[in-house]
């Protein structure tokens, strides 16, 4: 009726100042109690994903999209 389309983007470790600690210093605490460095992706990939979703016609939609670094070991491991 109102032609409103919505979608959700789940963002992994995008390379921003907020995630610098993931690769600099000792790393990040993991669910198994160890501390490791985590892979990150260029933040532009997130912008590209959002632009793709926004550019779809109203008769098509992406309900859920996960954008994450290729070398991340698990999805939703938290």
Phi and psi in degrees as GROMACS dihedral restraints (atoms count N, CA, C in turn):
[ dihedral_restraints ]
;  ai    aj    ak    al  type     phi  dphi    fc
    3     4     5     6     1  -104.5    20    10
    4     5     6     7     1    -0.4    20    10
    6     7     8     9     1    54.2    20    10
    7     8     9    10     1    47.5    20    10
    9    10    11    12     1  -105.3    20    10
   10    11    12    13     1   124.8    20    10
   12    13    14    15     1  -115.1    20    10
   13    14    15    16     1   137.1    20    10
   15    16    17    18     1  -127.4    20    10
   16    17    18    19     1   154.5    20    10
   18    19    20    21     1  -151.3    20    10
   19    20    21    22     1   165.0    20    10
   21    22    23    24     1  -122.3    20    10
   22    23    24    25     1   132.6    20    10
   24    25    26    27     1  -114.3    20    10
   25    26    27    28     1   117.6    20    10
   27    28    29    30     1   -93.7    20    10
   28    29    30    31     1   119.5    20    10
   30    31    32    33     1  -104.1    20    10
   31    32    33    34     1   127.7    20    10
   33    34    35    36     1   -83.1    20    10
   34    35    36    37     1  -149.4    20    10
   36    37    38    39     1   -79.3    20    10
   37    38    39    40     1    87.0    20    10
   39    40    41    42     1   -79.7    20    10
   40    41    42    43     1   140.7    20    10
   42    43    44    45     1   -73.7    20    10
   43    44    45    46     1    97.4    20    10
   45    46    47    48     1  -136.1    20    10
   46    47    48    49     1   169.2    20    10
   48    49    50    51     1   -56.4    20    10
   49    50    51    52     1   -30.8    20    10
   51    52    53    54     1   -65.4    20    10
   52    53    54    55     1   -28.8    20    10
   54    55    56    57     1  -102.2    20    10
   55    56    57    58     1     7.8    20    10
   57    58    59    60     1   -55.1    20    10
   58    59    60    61     1   -36.0    20    10
   60    61    62    63     1   -64.9    20    10
   61    62    63    64     1   -16.6    20    10
   63    64    65    66     1   -71.5    20    10
   64    65    66    67     1   -23.4    20    10
   66    67    68    69     1  -120.7    20    10
   67    68    69    70     1   -16.9    20    10
   69    70    71    72     1  -105.4    20    10
   70    71    72    73     1   145.8    20    10
   72    73    74    75     1    78.0    20    10
   73    74    75    76     1  -154.0    20    10
   75    76    77    78     1   -73.5    20    10
   76    77    78    79     1   -18.0    20    10
   78    79    80    81     1   109.2    20    10
   79    80    81    82     1  -155.8    20    10
   81    82    83    84     1  -124.0    20    10
   82    83    84    85     1   139.8    20    10
   84    85    86    87     1   -62.2    20    10
   85    86    87    88     1   131.3    20    10
   87    88    89    90     1  -101.8    20    10
   88    89    90    91     1   162.4    20    10
   90    91    92    93     1   -57.4    20    10
   91    92    93    94     1   -27.3    20    10
   93    94    95    96     1   -86.5    20    10
   94    95    96    97     1     5.6    20    10
   96    97    98    99     1    92.7    20    10
   97    98    99   100     1    -9.1    20    10
   99   100   101   102     1   -83.8    20    10
  100   101   102   103     1   167.5    20    10
  102   103   104   105     1  -117.8    20    10
  103   104   105   106     1   127.4    20    10
  105   106   107   108     1  -141.4    20    10
  106   107   108   109     1   157.1    20    10
  108   109   110   111     1   -75.4    20    10
  109   110   111   112     1   146.4    20    10
  111   112   113   114     1  -118.6    20    10
  112   113   114   115     1   142.4    20    10
  114   115   116   117     1   -67.9    20    10
  115   116   117   118     1   149.3    20    10
  117   118   119   120     1  -127.1    20    10
  118   119   120   121     1   164.0    20    10
  120   121   122   123     1  -120.9    20    10
  121   122   123   124     1   161.5    20    10
  123   124   125   126     1   -64.3    20    10
  124   125   126   127     1   132.7    20    10
  126   127   128   129     1   -62.3    20    10
  127   128   129   130     1   -21.7    20    10
  129   130   131   132     1   -60.0    20    10
  130   131   132   133     1   -29.8    20    10
  132   133   134   135     1   -61.4    20    10
  133   134   135   136     1   -35.4    20    10
  135   136   137   138     1   -68.1    20    10
  136   137   138   139     1   -46.2    20    10
  138   139   140   141     1   -60.4    20    10
  139   140   141   142     1   -40.0    20    10
  141   142   143   144     1   -62.8    20    10
  142   143   144   145     1   -39.5    20    10
  144   145   146   147     1   -65.3    20    10
  145   146   147   148     1   -44.5    20    10
  147   148   149   150     1   -64.2    20    10
  148   149   150   151     1   -42.7    20    10
  150   151   152   153     1   -62.4    20    10
  151   152   153   154     1   -39.3    20    10
  153   154   155   156     1   -60.3    20    10
  154   155   156   157     1   -48.9    20    10
  156   157   158   159     1   -61.9    20    10
  157   158   159   160     1   -42.7    20    10
  159   160   161   162     1   -68.3    20    10
  160   161   162   163     1   -25.7    20    10
  162   163   164   165     1   -84.4    20    10
  163   164   165   166     1    -5.7    20    10
  165   166   167   168     1   -70.6    20    10
  166   167   168   169     1   148.4    20    10
  168   169   170   171     1   -68.2    20    10
  169   170   171   172     1   160.2    20    10
  171   172   173   174     1   -66.4    20    10
  172   173   174   175     1   -13.2    20    10
  174   175   176   177     1   -90.6    20    10
  175   176   177   178     1     6.7    20    10
  177   178   179   180     1  -134.9    20    10
  178   179   180   181     1   150.8    20    10
  180   181   182   183     1  -154.9    20    10
  181   182   183   184     1   148.5    20    10
  183   184   185   186     1  -106.7    20    10
  184   185   186   187     1   111.8    20    10
  186   187   188   189     1   -73.7    20    10
  187   188   189   190     1   -44.5    20    10
  189   190   191   192     1  -137.3    20    10
  190   191   192   193     1   137.0    20    10
  192   193   194   195     1  -140.6    20    10
  193   194   195   196     1   133.4    20    10
  195   196   197   198     1  -111.2    20    10
  196   197   198   199     1   124.2    20    10
  198   199   200   201     1  -116.4    20    10
  199   200   201   202     1   116.7    20    10
  201   202   203   204     1  -145.9    20    10
  202   203   204   205     1   161.4    20    10
  204   205   206   207     1   -62.2    20    10
  205   206   207   208     1   136.3    20    10
  207   208   209   210     1   -56.9    20    10
  208   209   210   211     1   -36.2    20    10
  210   211   212   213     1   -90.0    20    10
  211   212   213   214     1    10.7    20    10
  213   214   215   216     1   -66.1    20    10
  214   215   216   217     1   138.3    20    10
  216   217   218   219     1   -75.3    20    10
  217   218   219   220     1   -30.4    20    10
  219   220   221   222     1  -144.6    20    10
  220   221   222   223     1   156.0    20    10
  222   223   224   225     1   -97.4    20    10
  223   224   225   226     1   130.2    20    10
  225   226   227   228     1    60.9    20    10
  226   227   228   229     1    39.1    20    10
  228   229   230   231     1   -76.5    20    10
  229   230   231   232     1    -8.5    20    10
